[in-house]
Amino acid sequence: MATNQTPLYEDSLKAGSRMVNFAGWQMPVQFTGLIHEHQAVRKEVGIFDISHMGILLLEGNNPKDALQSLVPTDLNRIGPNESIYTVLLNEKGGIIDDLIIYDLGVNNNNIENILLIVNAASTESDKNWIEKHLFPKNISIKDIKENKILIAIQGPKTIEILQEFIDISLKLIPPFGHRQVQIQNLELTTSESMFIAHTGYTGEQGFELLLSADTGKALWRKLIQKGVTPCGLGARDTLRLEAGMHLYGNDINSETTPFEAGLGWLVHLEMPSNFIGRRALEKQAQEGVKNRLVGLKMQGRAIARHGYKVIHNGHPIGQITSGSWSPTLNKAIALAYVPIEYSKIGSILTILIRGTEYPATVVKRPFYKRKRESLSSSKEH
């Protein structure tokens, strides 16, 4: 039974949301309808309450260097005001969680800080894992979410709508860049700042905002007044699936490696640093993978759902990890792990749906890719 509510719970109810239990939180699954919300993000702009996500702060001397032993991605590739998407691994190279690491630089006390945004269900286990394996031990790690609000605003008209409330040009924040900015035009009694990052989980132009509960509510209400569509978990899932983004617990987990999941670009074996899972990934890089996550397009209108079996010549060879109807493509799409010999683009497989086999074609991911503008050519989380 979900016991947690975000600070935007009451606002979501007033906006007509239908709530569901998600990772121990009461979260809106939809407001006006999944298709409408999905298309609003693809064509205009939508807003999501993502305050359930975990927010961890690491402070100390060289926290990035200390964290390097836990992730396969070279953290020296980012500096202050930059961020990077990566994964936590176990010794077998399996993915414990995926996350974004934000380099905050030094604070007013001249102490280095990095921020981690992690999945809601993994917050406590991630914190425990990092505390256990982080070295040296003079790095502090704490959950700083408290009662803060985390909002994602996504869609091609994001900058046009959001700019009014930010004191600097949003065009100064590159993909995966972030800033601490001042909020304006919200009739606040005191000047307030917020953390803004040019990241997202929809495949569209967008930003994620971390701010106090009162200010977050005021901004949420003002954006909706301006015509921004409130969106729920349903649209968030179809948007991220079209964009080929992984859902932890479905498409990646502690038994899947980055190479198997199509996340090999996160693994920087050329760097000299050792990290948990490195030996397993080095071996896999040499020997190759036995299974691979592939994209599938159904040839008819049948929808392949999570857990459905993938069939070849009458024999099960894998199963669907994520599947849905794509409102943008007007096709049913899915992700599945299959043996490497069946993963070639153009291969025809069948999906067992309620006792009947339906054909599907292996296709290149992502299923959808927005037209890139000079500002926003990025992989988004």
Secondary structure, DSSP 8 states (H G I E B T S, - for coil): ---EE-TTHHHHHHTT-EEEEETTEEEEEESS-HHHHHHHHHHS-EEEE-TTSEEEEEEESSHHHHHGGG-SS-GGG--TTEEEEEEEE-TTS-EEEEEEEEEEEE-TTS-EEEEEEE-GGGHHHHHHHHHHH-SSTT-EEEE--TT-EEEEEESTTHHHHHGGGBSS-GGGS-TTBEEEEEB-SS--SS--EEEEES--SSSSSEEEEEE-HHHHHHHHHHHHHTT-EEE-HHHHHHHHHHTT---BTTTB-TT--TTTTT-GGG--TTSS---TTHHHHHHHHHH--SEEEEEEEESSS----TT-EEEETTEEEEEEEEEEEETTTTEEEEEEEEEGGG-STT-EEEEEETTEEEEEEEE-S-S------TT------
